[in-house]
Amino acid sequence: MRSDPDRPLLRVLNRSAGNPVLAMCGLPGKHDPAHAAAGRLPVRFHKYSDVRLYWREFSGSGFSGAGNWRPEWQQRFVALIVLTNAGQPIVDERSVSAIMDFRDYRKPVLWGEVTPEGAVMWRPEFYIARICTGKIDVLNVETLEKIGTTDAHRVGHYQLVEEPA
């Protein structure tokens, strides 16, 4: 018997007990598989939870620019879903800020990589890697908390990885 590929997502949504869950994409944009998959979440999984899309919830908050995440916004949600395109697990400062805020409050964060066909590979455990000039420094969440998110944000973009390099 094959396991359900959406099992990690369903676990997060079932634990939310109908409370709002925030879904966002790692990078701003509109016409890519990650945004299409995020847009389908509230429709496909409405019976499990109240999935809200970042760009609809915070439309007047400058969605297209990085760094617009405000820590108090996470208080409205019980979990975070971050979607990236398969093979391009790049996230901006806004996404890293949101991930860190949710993790600071011990709220679940789920990462999904979306193929061009729309299939999602869910990754419940992951690390954040800072992209530097020509190399990637892997920072797990605890390390980012120790150095402070403001120091980490000076770099720009980050990569989500399943295991430390």
C-alpha positions in Angstrom: 0.0 0.0 0.0 1.4 3.4 -1.1 1.6 6.2 1.4 -0.2 9.4 0.8 2.2 12.0 -0.6 0.2 14.7 1.2 0.6 13.0 4.6 3.0 15.7 6.1 0.6 18.4 5.0 -2.4 16.7 6.4 -0.7 16.2 9.7 -0.1 20.0 10.0 -3.6 20.9 8.9 -5.2 18.4 11.2 -3.2 19.7 14.2 -4.4 23.2 13.3 -8.0 22.3 14.5 -9.6 24.6 11.9 -7.5 27.6 12.9 -5.8 29.7 10.2 -2.7 28.3 8.5 -0.5 30.7 6.4 0.8 29.6 3.0 3.5 31.5 1.3 6.0 31.1 -1.5 9.8 31.4 -1.0 10.1 34.1 -3.6 7.6 36.7 -4.9 6.1 35.9 -8.4 2.9 34.9 -9.9 3.3 32.5 -12.8 5.3 29.6 -11.5 4.4 26.1 -10.1 4.9 27.1 -6.4 2.4 29.9 -6.6 -0.1 27.8 -8.5 0.2 25.0 -5.9 -0.2 27.5 -3.1 -3.3 28.9 -4.7 -4.8 25.4 -4.8 -4.3 24.7 -1.1 -7.3 26.6 0.3 -9.6 24.8 -2.2 -8.1 21.3 -2.0 -7.7 21.2 1.8 -10.6 23.5 3.1 -12.2 20.6 5.1 -9.0 20.1 7.1 -8.1 23.7 7.9 -8.4 27.4 7.1 -5.5 27.9 4.7 -4.8 31.5 4.0 -2.5 32.8 1.2 0.2 35.4 2.2 -0.4 37.6 -0.8 -4.2 37.9 0.0 -3.8 38.3 3.7 -1.2 41.0 3.4 -2.0 42.5 0.0 -1.6 46.1 1.3 1.7 45.3 3.0 4.1 45.4 0.0 4.0 41.7 -0.9 6.4 42.0 -3.8 9.3 43.3 -1.8 11.6 41.3 0.5 11.8 42.0 4.2 8.1 43.0 4.6 7.3 40.3 7.1 6.3 41.6 10.6 6.8 39.3 13.6 3.4 40.1 15.0 1.7 38.7 11.9 2.5 35.1 12.9 0.2 35.4 16.0 -2.8 35.1 13.7 -1.8 31.7 12.4 -1.0 28.3 14.0 1.3 27.0 11.2 3.3 28.1 8.2 3.6 26.4 4.8 6.4 27.6 2.5 6.4 26.5 -1.2 9.3 26.7 -3.6 9.8 25.4 -7.1 11.5 22.0 -7.4 15.2 22.3 -7.9 15.1 26.0 -6.9 14.6 25.9 -3.1 15.5 29.6 -2.8 13.7 31.9 -0.3 14.0 35.6 0.4 14.5 37.5 3.6 10.7 37.8 4.1 10.3 34.0 4.0 13.2 33.4 6.4 11.8 36.0 8.8 8.4 34.2 8.8 10.0 30.8 9.2 12.1 32.0 12.2 9.1 33.8 13.8 7.0 30.6 13.6 9.8 28.5 14.9 10.4 30.9 17.8 6.9 30.3 18.9 7.2 26.5 18.3 4.6 26.5 15.6 4.9 24.0 12.8 6.6 25.0 9.5 6.3 22.8 6.5 8.3 23.2 3.2 7.0 21.9 -0.1 8.9 21.7 -3.4 6.6 21.9 -6.4 7.4 20.2 -9.7 6.4 21.8 -13.0 3.5 19.3 -13.2 2.2 20.6 -9.8 3.1 17.6 -7.6 4.5 18.6 -4.2 7.2 16.8 -2.3 6.7 17.8 1.4 9.7 18.3 3.6 8.8 18.7 7.3 12.4 18.9 8.5 14.8 21.2 6.8 17.7 23.6 7.3 18.2 27.1 6.1 21.4 27.7 4.1 22.7 31.2 3.6 23.8 31.9 0.0 27.1 33.7 0.0 29.4 34.6 -2.9 30.2 31.3 -4.5 29.4 29.1 -1.5 26.6 28.1 0.8 26.9 28.2 4.6 24.4 25.9 6.2 22.7 27.3 9.3 20.2 25.2 11.2 17.4 27.0 12.9 19.2 27.0 16.3 22.3 28.6 14.8 20.2 31.4 13.3 18.5 32.0 16.6 21.9 32.3 18.3 23.4 34.8 15.9 20.1 36.7 15.6 18.0 37.0 12.5 19.1 40.6 11.8 22.7 39.4 11.2 21.5 36.6 9.0 19.3 38.9 6.9 22.2 41.0 5.6 23.0 38.3 3.1 19.9 38.4 1.0 18.6 35.1 -0.3 18.7 31.7 1.4 18.3 28.1 0.3 16.2 25.4 2.0 18.0 22.1 2.3 17.0 18.7 3.7 20.3 18.0 5.5 23.3 20.0 6.4 26.0 20.1 3.8 
